[in-house]
């Protein structure tokens, strides 16, 4: 289990955490860990992250997913360093953006044309806007428990919903959302094709798009579910949007579209493409994406979706370097081998300790649920024990392993040594969880 002994929080880190509490109200920039385990990061390299007090952890949080190659990958750092001497942001097209767009159309099955944004929230929002312009309809359907970013339409019926309501009604997941937005979003149950079919058929004439995480958080689609959605959306002239902010480039070079074999009309891709630099991609069929062309202003169906930093040369350089690494033979085989080993080892440790659980996801991104039932949808996930999950995460930190509040994100930087060490930690932590009960 290595020699990890967590050093006490230093005076400097205490001061920084106090300043964070005073200055940074948002959980995006403050620590997502419990107050007891909160930390301030000093540096990170590969699959290890170091706090200001000098503790080093094996990192499975990985910036909430974008660090598919690990922290500070040398090829990415070199590409960014070289580009810095040539400027960063021009509000004009640059050669790197063109090259990156071409590379995306070569990798992603649905990508005929590409628009760059800065966050997944922007890309999902703009995808909905394009769907409305294309269809002349207004409503959007999403799936209960799915997260599609921070725009008002996305913050409905997601994983923070405390009290679900009857389908297809939407529950706002934030204060400050206009009540009028709520009626424009319809909610369907993940992995229940027949109920979804009935909901679609009841409102097909008003549905502009269905947006879906092809792997919803860490809940894979049941066989035939995505295929059924594809058939239903084609039948009713509804735009099918894949939110591949997490799965894009993570499950395969072509994302979940390639991995599951179902091609949407548009896709939002973000976290896996640029090794932590802020970029998001909206891509799709040319007849949809062409609504972003300002030459359509005269005909009145132009969709505005510009951003000052979108497609800037620094992030394009980082993304091109990342794609070059992902294209190397054996990259995905290694990623999946590591993830499967950890999934299997975690399951065996929890089983030996007699802890009811299920583990969901695909090898590059998975999570345990502390529940006697197999979790396949949001309402089953709500029955899992959040207190046990919180104890699990806290014990991992105490043993030198850091994970996200839900997922383990696997990177190519997680090698055999880190895998062995993590498996030992799983065993020790499972035994401690069993003692607490």
GUPARO-394645 format. One record per residue (C-alpha): residue in one letter; x, y, z. Coordinates in steps of 0.2 Angstrom, whole numbers. Example, Ala and Ser with C-alpha at 12.3 -4.5 7.8 and 13.67 -1.06 7.14 Angstrom:
<nodes>
NODE type    xx    yy    zz
NODE    A    62   -22    39
NODE    S    68    -5    36
</nodes>
This chain:
<nodes>
NODE type    xx    yy    zz
NODE    X     0     0     0
NODE    X    15    11    -1
NODE    X    21    22    12
NODE    X     8    36    11
NODE    X     5    45    28
NODE    X    -5    61    26
NODE    X     4    75    33
NODE    X    -5    88    44
NODE    X   -12   103    35
NODE    X     1   116    34
NODE    X    -1   134    41
NODE    X     0   140    23
NODE    X   -13   128    17
NODE    X   -25   133    31
NODE    X   -22   152    26
NODE    X   -26   148     8
NODE    X   -42   138    12
NODE    X   -48   152    23
NODE    X   -45   164     9
NODE    X   -54   153    -3
NODE    X   -69   152     9
NODE    X   -70   171     9
NODE    X   -66   174    -9
NODE    X   -73   159   -19
NODE    X   -91   155   -16
NODE    X   -93   144   -31
NODE    X   -90   125   -29
NODE    X   -81   125   -46
NODE    X   -66   134   -39
NODE    X   -67   129   -21
NODE    X   -63   111   -15
NODE    X   -77    98   -19
NODE    X   -70    88    -4
NODE    X   -77    88    14
NODE    X   -70   102    25
NODE    X   -59    89    34
NODE    X   -51    83    18
NODE    X   -51   100     8
NODE    X   -34   104     0
NODE    X   -26   117   -11
NODE    X   -16   110   -26
NODE    X     2   115   -28
NODE    X     6   105   -43
NODE    X     2    89   -53
NODE    X    11    78   -65
NODE    X     6    62   -74
NODE    X    -7    54   -63
NODE    X    -1    62   -47
NODE    X    -6    78   -38
NODE    X     2    87   -24
NODE    X    -6    99   -11
NODE    X     2   114    -3
NODE    X     6   104    13
NODE    X    17    92     3
NODE    X     5    77     1
NODE    X     5    68   -15
NODE    X   -10    58   -21
NODE    X   -14    46   -35
NODE    X   -27    56   -45
NODE    X   -43    49   -52
NODE    X   -52    66   -51
NODE    X   -41    71   -66
NODE    X   -49    88   -66
NODE    X   -66    80   -68
NODE    X   -61    71   -84
NODE    X   -52    81   -96
NODE    X   -34    75   -92
NODE    X   -35    59  -103
NODE    X   -16    59  -105
NODE    X   -13    64   -87
NODE    X    -7    81   -80
NODE    X     6    91   -89
NODE    X     9    78  -103
NODE    X    26    83  -111
NODE    X    20    83  -129
NODE    X     5    94  -125
NODE    X    16   106  -114
NODE    X    29   107  -128
NODE    X    15   111  -141
NODE    X     8   125  -130
NODE    X    25   132  -126
NODE    X    29   133  -144
NODE    X    13   142  -148
NODE    X    14   155  -135
NODE    X    28   164  -144
NODE    X    15   167  -158
NODE    X     1   175  -148
NODE    X   -14   167  -141
NODE    X   -31   174  -146
NODE    X   -35   184  -162
NODE    X   -54   184  -164
NODE    X   -49   178  -182
NODE    X   -47   161  -189
NODE    X   -30   153  -187
NODE    X   -22   138  -195
NODE    X   -23   127  -179
NODE    X   -42   129  -179
NODE    X   -44   123  -197
NODE    X   -32   109  -194
NODE    X   -41   104  -178
NODE    X   -58   105  -186
NODE    X   -52    94  -200
NODE    X   -45    81  -188
NODE    X   -62    81  -179
NODE    X   -71    77  -195
NODE    X   -60    63  -198
NODE    X   -62    55  -180
NODE    X   -80    59  -175
NODE    X   -94    50  -186
NODE    X  -107    64  -185
NODE    X   -95    78  -188
NODE    X   -97    86  -205
NODE    X   -94   103  -199
NODE    X   -87   110  -183
NODE    X   -89   125  -171
NODE    X   -78   129  -157
NODE    X   -83   135  -140
NODE    X   -75   136  -122
NODE    X   -86   125  -112
NODE    X   -97   110  -113
NODE    X  -112   121  -106
NODE    X  -110   132  -121
NODE    X  -110   118  -134
NODE    X  -125   110  -127
NODE    X  -134   126  -126
NODE    X  -130   131  -144
NODE    X  -134   113  -150
NODE    X  -152   116  -143
NODE    X  -153   133  -151
NODE    X  -148   126  -168
NODE    X  -161   112  -166
NODE    X  -174   125  -163
NODE    X  -169   135  -178
NODE    X  -169   120  -189
NODE    X  -185   112  -184
NODE    X  -195   127  -180
NODE    X  -200   119  -164
NODE    X  -196   124  -146
NODE    X  -196   110  -134
NODE    X  -181   100  -128
NODE    X  -182    82  -121
NODE    X  -168    76  -109
NODE    X  -167    61   -98
NODE    X  -169    61   -79
NODE    X  -153    62   -70
NODE    X  -143    68   -85
NODE    X  -131    83   -83
NODE    X  -129    94   -99
NODE    X  -120   109   -91
NODE    X  -125   125   -83
NODE    X  -137   133   -95
NODE    X  -155   136   -90
NODE    X  -162   122  -101
NODE    X  -149   110   -96
NODE    X  -152   113   -77
NODE    X  -168   103   -77
NODE    X  -171    85   -70
NODE    X  -152    82   -68
NODE    X  -143    72   -55
NODE    X  -146    85   -41
NODE    X  -165    82   -42
NODE    X  -170    78   -24
NODE    X  -189    74   -27
NODE    X  -193    67   -44
NODE    X  -210    71   -52
NODE    X  -220    62   -64
NODE    X  -214    61   -82
NODE    X  -212    72   -93
NODE    X  -212    86   -80
NODE    X  -196    95   -77
NODE    X  -188   100   -60
NODE    X  -177   115   -60
NODE    X  -160   112   -52
NODE    X  -155   130   -48
NODE    X  -162   146   -41
NODE    X  -164   160   -54
NODE    X  -171   150   -69
NODE    X  -186   158   -76
NODE    X  -202   148   -74
NODE    X  -206   149   -92
NODE    X  -190   138   -96
NODE    X  -197   124   -86
NODE    X  -211   121   -98
NODE    X  -200   120  -113
NODE    X  -190   105  -106
NODE    X  -198    87  -105
NODE    X  -190    73   -95
NODE    X  -190    55  -100
NODE    X  -183    40   -90
NODE    X  -166    34   -95
NODE    X  -165    16  -102
NODE    X  -184    14  -103
NODE    X  -187    15  -122
NODE    X  -206    11  -121
NODE    X  -210    25  -109
NODE    X  -199    36  -119
NODE    X  -207    31  -135
NODE    X  -224    36  -128
NODE    X  -218    53  -121
NODE    X  -211    57  -138
NODE    X  -226    52  -148
NODE    X  -237    63  -137
NODE    X  -227    79  -140
NODE    X  -217    75  -156
NODE    X  -224    90  -165
NODE    X  -217   102  -153
NODE    X  -200    93  -149
NODE    X  -185   101  -158
NODE    X  -172    90  -150
NODE    X  -168    75  -139
NODE    X  -152    78  -129
NODE    X  -144    63  -121
NODE    X  -128    57  -113
NODE    X  -124    41  -123
NODE    X  -117    35  -106
NODE    X  -128    44   -94
NODE    X  -115    49   -80
NODE    X  -109    31   -77
NODE    X  -125    22   -83
NODE    X  -122    13   -99
NODE    X  -137    12  -111
NODE    X  -146    -5  -111
NODE    X  -145   -14  -128
NODE    X  -156    -6  -141
NODE    X  -159    10  -131
NODE    X  -149    22  -141
NODE    X  -153    13  -157
NODE    X  -172    15  -152
NODE    X  -169    34  -149
NODE    X  -161    36  -166
NODE    X  -175    27  -175
NODE    X  -188    38  -165
NODE    X  -180    54  -169
NODE    X  -178    50  -187
NODE    X  -196    45  -188
NODE    X  -203    61  -180
NODE    X  -190    74  -188
NODE    X  -182    77  -171
NODE    X  -164    82  -169
NODE    X  -154    69  -159
NODE    X  -140    77  -149
NODE    X  -126    67  -140
NODE    X  -119    76  -125
NODE    X  -101    68  -127
NODE    X   -93    81  -115
NODE    X   -87    66  -105
NODE    X   -87    51  -117
NODE    X   -80    61  -132
NODE    X   -62    54  -136
NODE    X   -63    44  -119
NODE    X   -72    29  -125
NODE    X   -64    28  -142
NODE    X   -56    40  -154
NODE    X   -74    43  -161
NODE    X   -82    44  -144
NODE    X   -97    35  -139
NODE    X  -104    36  -157
NODE    X   -90    24  -162
NODE    X   -90    14  -146
NODE    X  -109    11  -146
NODE    X  -112    12  -165
NODE    X  -126    25  -165
NODE    X  -123    41  -174
NODE    X  -132    57  -169
NODE    X  -136    73  -179
NODE    X  -125    84  -168
NODE    X  -113    81  -153
NODE    X  -105    92  -140
NODE    X   -87    86  -136
NODE    X   -76    93  -123
NODE    X   -66    85  -109
NODE    X   -56    72  -118
NODE    X   -49    83  -132
NODE    X   -37    96  -125
NODE    X   -28    89  -109
NODE    X   -36   102   -98
NODE    X   -36   117  -109
NODE    X   -53   126  -110
NODE    X   -61   120  -127
NODE    X   -77   113  -132
NODE    X   -83   107  -149
NODE    X  -100   107  -157
NODE    X  -101    96  -172
NODE    X  -113    88  -183
NODE    X  -122    87  -200
NODE    X  -118   101  -212
NODE    X  -137   106  -214
NODE    X  -138   109  -195
NODE    X  -121   117  -192
NODE    X  -123   129  -207
NODE    X  -136   139  -196
NODE    X  -121   146  -188
NODE    X  -115   154  -205
NODE    X  -117   173  -204
NODE    X  -121   172  -222
NODE    X  -138   166  -217
NODE    X  -142   183  -208
NODE    X  -152   189  -223
NODE    X  -164   174  -223
NODE    X  -167   176  -204
NODE    X  -162   158  -198
NODE    X  -144   162  -193
NODE    X  -140   156  -176
NODE    X  -128   167  -166
NODE    X  -114   157  -156
NODE    X   -98   166  -155
NODE    X   -86   168  -141
NODE    X   -70   179  -139
NODE    X   -59   165  -135
NODE    X   -67   151  -145
NODE    X   -54   142  -156
NODE    X   -40   151  -150
NODE    X   -22   146  -155
NODE    X   -16   139  -138
NODE    X   -31   127  -135
NODE    X   -30   121  -153
NODE    X   -12   117  -151
NODE    X   -15   108  -135
NODE    X   -30    98  -144
NODE    X   -19    94  -159
NODE    X    -5    87  -148
NODE    X   -18    77  -138
NODE    X   -26    69  -153
NODE    X    -8    65  -159
NODE    X    -5    55  -143
NODE    X   -22    47  -143
NODE    X   -20    41  -161
NODE    X    -4    31  -156
NODE    X    -7    12  -157
NODE    X   -11     4  -141
NODE    X   -17    19  -132
NODE    X   -35    14  -130
NODE    X   -31    -4  -126
NODE    X   -20     2  -111
NODE    X   -34    14  -105
NODE    X   -47     0  -105
NODE    X   -35   -13   -98
NODE    X   -31    -1   -83
NODE    X   -49     3   -80
NODE    X   -55   -15   -81
NODE    X   -42   -20   -69
NODE    X   -47    -7   -56
NODE    X   -66   -10   -59
NODE    X   -63   -29   -56
NODE    X   -52   -26   -41
NODE    X   -63   -13   -32
NODE    X   -78   -25   -34
NODE    X   -68   -40   -27
NODE    X   -62   -29   -12
NODE    X   -80   -24    -8
NODE    X   -87   -41   -11
NODE    X   -74   -49     2
NODE    X   -78   -35    14
NODE    X   -97   -40    13
NODE    X  -102   -23     7
NODE    X  -117   -22    -4
NODE    X  -113   -13   -20
NODE    X  -113   -12   -39
NODE    X  -101    -4   -51
NODE    X  -107     5   -67
NODE    X   -98    13   -81
NODE    X   -86     9   -94
NODE    X   -67     6   -91
NODE    X   -61    24   -94
NODE    X   -74    31   -82
NODE    X   -84    21   -68
NODE    X   -91    22   -51
NODE    X   -96    11   -36
NODE    X  -114    13   -29
NODE    X  -117     7   -11
NODE    X  -133    -2   -15
NODE    X  -139   -20   -15
NODE    X  -148   -17   -31
NODE    X  -139   -15   -48
NODE    X  -141     3   -53
NODE    X  -147     6   -71
NODE    X  -156    23   -70
NODE    X  -158    39   -59
NODE    X  -171    32   -47
NODE    X  -162    17   -43
NODE    X  -146    27   -41
NODE    X  -156    38   -28
NODE    X  -158    22   -17
NODE    X  -139    20   -15
NODE    X  -131    26     2
NODE    X  -123    43     0
NODE    X  -116    43    17
NODE    X  -106    27    13
NODE    X  -100    34    -3
NODE    X   -94    50     7
NODE    X   -84    39    19
NODE    X   -77    29     5
NODE    X   -70    45    -3
NODE    X   -63    51    13
NODE    X   -54    35    17
NODE    X   -47    35     0
NODE    X   -40    52     2
NODE    X   -33    46    19
NODE    X   -24    32    10
NODE    X   -17    43    -4
NODE    X   -30    41   -18
NODE    X   -41    55   -24
NODE    X   -57    53   -34
NODE    X   -71    63   -41
NODE    X   -87    65   -31
NODE    X   -94    51   -42
NODE    X   -82    44   -55
NODE    X   -65    37   -56
NODE    X   -57    44   -72
NODE    X   -43    34   -79
NODE    X   -29    41   -89
NODE    X   -15    34  -100
NODE    X    -3    40   -86
NODE    X   -10    28   -73
NODE    X     3    14   -75
NODE    X     5    -3   -67
NODE    X    13     3   -51
NODE    X    -1    15   -48
NODE    X   -14     2   -52
NODE    X    -6   -10   -40
NODE    X    -5     3   -26
NODE    X   -23     8   -29
NODE    X   -29   -10   -28
NODE    X   -20   -12   -11
NODE    X   -29     4    -5
NODE    X   -46    -3   -11
NODE    X   -43   -18     0
NODE    X   -38    -8    15
NODE    X   -53     5    13
NODE    X   -66    -9    10
NODE    X   -61   -17    27
NODE    X   -62    -1    36
NODE    X   -79     2    28
NODE    X   -85   -15    34
NODE    X   -79   -11    52
NODE    X   -89     5    52
NODE    X  -104    -3    44
</nodes>
